[in-house]
Structure formats: structure tokens, C-alpha cells
Amino acid sequence: MSFDNRPLEGGCTCGGVRYRMTSKPLIVHCCHCRWCQRESGASFALNAMIETNRVTLLRGRPLLEAIPSFSGKGQTIARCPDCLIAVWSHYAGGGDTFAYIRVGTLDEPDRLPPDIHIFTSTKQPWVVIPDGMPAVPEYYSREAYWPQSSLERRQAMLAGRSKP
């Protein structure tokens, strides 16, 4: 992970919604599932998973839109109400406890390269995953791929002990 001590900020295209990540994310997924391909209009989606209480709104208030998801449990997408750019999602499994920041909405997206490629069974054949990069055909076990510090943060958040 290329996170350093400088805060990461981002926002939508028109600038109506701006946010700051107050810590490094738990993990950054590069998801190659067909659902993410369709939703993003690209060959994959790059999402930084972080505790929602570690995302500070600097400007605006996102429009929260409930839509279907690959899991069938749905997701809520936070969009700018003006330009409709998706800045993050909340998936049903974690509710609004965790935000999946759209890395492309960051001012410096190059600071958060993927930690793992998921759902590679449906990746576009011309996408090349670098040697040594963790990649799995579907989803994965957190315990096998997450750093210990991220596992501890997740557990603290789910137990209601997490601080922003």
C-alpha cells in the first residue's frame, strides 16, 4: 500500500462533494466481476475499503441511492447530487459501517494501488495482473490476505470499539 501520512482527499467531477480519508484503508480491491465492469463502465472497479467513521465530508452531501448488487443483497451508492459521480458505496454485508471509496475519485489515486485482484475468473483477457500480485478467481478469506492491523481494525469496528 502506498499510503503515507498525508491525508487522501477526493471528490466528484463538479466539486460539489469533497471528502477526506483520515487513515489508510483496510484493503484496496481491484474487482473484475461482471457487475463491477457494468457498473463502472470499465474493465474493473478499484475500491478502497475503510471504516465510514474515517471518511470526513469536506463539502456537500452525497445522494444515497439503493441499487441491486452482485451478491443479491444490494448496495448503497453515495453520489454527488449534481454530477451524479459515485464517490463510494456501502455493501449490504457491512452496511454503512464500511465505505468502499472509488479510488478514481481521489485527487491522487496513484497512492492507492490494489492490494488484491478479486473475481479474476471474469477479468477481461487483455488485463495483465503483475507477477506476485495477490489474485483470486472469486472472493477470498480476509485472514489469508489482510494485514493483521486491518483485521484488528475491522474487529474493533464491528465490536463498536473503533475510533475515527
ZITA-V928602 format. One record per residue. N is the residue number from 1. PHI is phi in radians with two decimals (* if undefined). Layout:
N&PHI  N&PHI
This chain:
1&*  2&-1.67  3&-1.24  4&-2.10  5&-1.38  6&-1.27  7&-1.16  8&-1.75  9&-2.14  10&-2.83  11&3.05  12&-1.42  13&-1.18  14&-1.48  15&1.51  16&-1.20  17&-2.10  18&-2.25  19&-2.50  20&-2.31  21&-1.53  22&-1.56  23&-2.69  24&-1.19  25&-1.27  26&-1.18  27&-2.88  28&-2.04  29&-1.72  30&-1.88  31&-1.74  32&-1.84  33&-1.16  34&-1.08  35&-1.10  36&-1.14  37&-1.07  38&-1.17  39&-1.14  40&-1.52  41&1.27  42&-2.34  43&-1.42  44&-2.90  45&-2.06  46&-1.99  47&-2.17  48&-1.77  49&-1.45  50&-2.58  51&-1.09  52&-1.05  53&-1.27  54&-1.85  55&-2.04  56&-1.87  57&-1.32  58&-1.73  59&-2.72  60&1.35  61&-2.43  62&-1.14  63&-1.41  64&-1.73  65&-2.13  66&-1.47  67&-2.39  68&-1.15  69&-2.43  70&-0.99  71&-1.24  72&1.54  73&-1.65  74&1.49  75&-2.61  76&-1.99  77&-1.80  78&-1.62  79&-2.14  80&-1.15  81&-1.21  82&-1.68  83&-1.66  84&1.14  85&-1.20  86&-1.36  87&-1.81  88&-2.85  89&-2.28  90&-2.16  91&-1.64  92&-0.98  93&-1.05  94&-1.94  95&1.00  96&-1.51  97&-1.21  98&-2.15  99&-1.94  100&-1.89  101&-1.19  102&-1.29  103&-0.98  104&-1.13  105&-1.54  106&-1.30  107&-1.14  108&-2.21  109&-1.11  110&-1.16  111&-1.34  112&-2.20  113&-1.23  114&-1.16  115&-1.59  116&-2.71  117&-1.79  118&-2.10  119&0.95  120&-1.25  121&-1.10  122&-2.09  123&-1.19  124&-1.14  125&-1.10  126&-1.55  127&-1.39  128&-1.86  129&-1.60  130&-1.04  131&-0.98  132&1.50  133&-1.38  134&-1.02  135&-2.62  136&-2.30  137&-1.13  138&-2.24  139&-1.72  140&-2.63  141&-1.55  142&-0.93  143&-1.05  144&-1.43  145&-2.20  146&-1.40  147&-1.12  148&-0.98  149&-1.08  150&-1.24  151&-1.06  152&-1.17  153&-1.10  154&-1.08  155&-1.08  156&-1.11  157&-1.15  158&-1.18  159&-1.54  160&1.38  161&-1.88  162&-1.37  163&-2.01  164&-1.09
